[in-house]
Amino acid sequence: MRLHLLELEDFEWFPNIIREGITDYLRFATEIFNVYKPTAKFIADMINKTGIYSIIDLCSGGGGGAGTISDEINSLAGKEVKILLTDKYPNITALNYVSENSNDKISFLEEPVDAVNVPDNLKGIRTLYSSFHHFKPEDAKKILADSVKNNMPIAVFEAGERSLPGIAGVIFTTIIICTFATPFMKPFKWSRLFFTYILPVIPLTLLWDGVVSMLRIYKPDEMIKMTKEINSENFKWTAGKIIHKMLKITYMIGVPESIKN
Ligand SMILES: C[S@@+](CC[C@H](N)C(=O)[O-])C[C@H]1O[C@@H](n2cnc3c(N)ncnc32)[C@H](O)[C@@H]1O
């Protein structure tokens, strides 16, 4: 059963210094293990089917989603793909760092973008990495319905699954990475060391939010059910799990049957 318990980073009052510690960690962890690499072929397929060469990444945090696999997407798509990173609480220092190291392939918006209310001028394949679980079913359906309304393809990927191994995996990796890798996370911040080793607010938040995230992840059939509850017959939906090393990535892809340009 899906449980929508509270994640600390969902609170508007949550201190930015800790929020950034969380999203920096997520980018670092997904980058070192190249967690999202297998999702690149799904994106490249969407690009080939639709001819849309730009990606609007929603809920990008510190850039730890599409931002970590831009090279793979480019090489599989065979043409330069532009990625725009956006978030309701953008981690600007991190997004700047990711953009500056991307050879102009990745840019970001400094102003907040709410995934439930994407501005009409943002055109491209919409991606949500490890963030669809933030939304209760009503809002999750609004996100899908808005893609359909704008005839924009959408891809949802969640690193993990709603299961005991999923929860155990989050606890194990969080403890190991926070303990041994924190000083190597970029961009370097003294505050990260303080809030990890002296006052461990970052690891404790990561543990709580990580476990709650796993309990919130929608299963593939639950996401497909959502698509049937919105008016989306003109989209082809596929959902499932990708097994990558020891990790499972839950996903759903929606592509319009025809693209009106
Ligand atoms: C678990 S983090 C994932 C970040 C990034 N995609 C990654 O994989 O590293 C979830 C992100 O969703 C963002 N978020 C939460 N609610 C949002 C909303 N309504 N609109 C846009 N972003 C939102 C948070 O600010 C946070 O950066």
The ligand as a Gaussian input file, in Angstrom:
#p B3LYP/6-31G(d) Opt

LIG

0 1
 C       14.097000      14.061000      -4.425000
 S       14.505000      15.595000      -5.205000
 C       15.045000      15.053000      -6.805000
 C       15.952000      16.035000      -7.468000
 C       16.541000      15.586000      -8.821000
 N       15.528000      15.339000      -9.812000
 C       17.418000      14.387000      -8.641000
 O       17.066000      13.300000      -9.124000
 O       18.479000      14.516000      -8.023000
 C       12.905000      16.225000      -5.527000
 C       12.901000      17.634000      -6.074000
 O       11.546000      17.984000      -6.380000
 C       11.393000      19.360000      -6.117000
 N        9.963000      19.659000      -6.010000
 C        9.111000      19.288000      -5.022000
 N        7.869000      19.727000      -5.302000
 C        7.946000      20.384000      -6.497000
 C        6.993000      21.042000      -7.331000
 N        5.699000      21.146000      -6.981000
 N        7.401000      21.576000      -8.493000
 C        8.718000      21.503000      -8.867000
 N        9.660000      20.912000      -8.104000
 C        9.275000      20.341000      -6.943000
 C       12.182000      19.587000      -4.845000
 O       12.517000      20.937000      -4.687000
 C       13.399000      18.689000      -5.100000
 O       14.439000      19.413000      -5.694000

